[in-house]
Amino acid sequence: MVEKFKVKGVAIHSGISRNGIMYNSEELKKFSKLNNSLPIQKDHDTSINQTVGLVTNTSFTDDKETVNFEGWVKEDGTCIVEKLQDGRIKSVSIGAICKLCKETE
């Protein structure tokens, strides 16, 4: 049986994301309580073939305004675990969706 490789990191932080969406800390706090058992994907593609693991825990860090995650990844024939271990891959996608709030001035 293939071993599970533990991964952890920052899923998202407050502020404006790379795709121009503003995430505020209040919504991220709510989001962090709802997102255990999300699939971990190699890329932002949500197809089944991109799924390599599972999120087992999420938490919000107040001082840094980040949603952190822990989970595991299994080998899928693309050397994903080896690439995570030796640093060639620095990030994964947890396929997260946050409820967005309309900003006001």
URPEGI-V757537 format. One record per backbone hydrogen bond with DSSP energy under -0.5 kcal/mol. CO is the residue of the C=O (numbers start at 1). NH is the residue of the N-H. Records with the same first field share a line. If there is no record, write none. Layout:
CO=NH + NH
This chain:
4=6
5=73
7=71
9=11 + 69
12=67
15=23
17=20
21=17 + 23
22=24
23=15
24=28
25=29
26=30
27=31
28=32
29=33
30=33
31=34 + 35
35=38
38=55
39=41
40=52 + 53
41=93
47=50 + 51
48=51
50=42
52=74
53=40
54=72
55=37
57=70
59=68
60=62
61=65 + 66
65=14
66=61 + 68
67=11 + 12
68=59
69=9
70=56 + 57
71=7
72=54
73=5
79=83
80=84
81=85
82=86
83=88 + 89
84=87
88=90
93=41
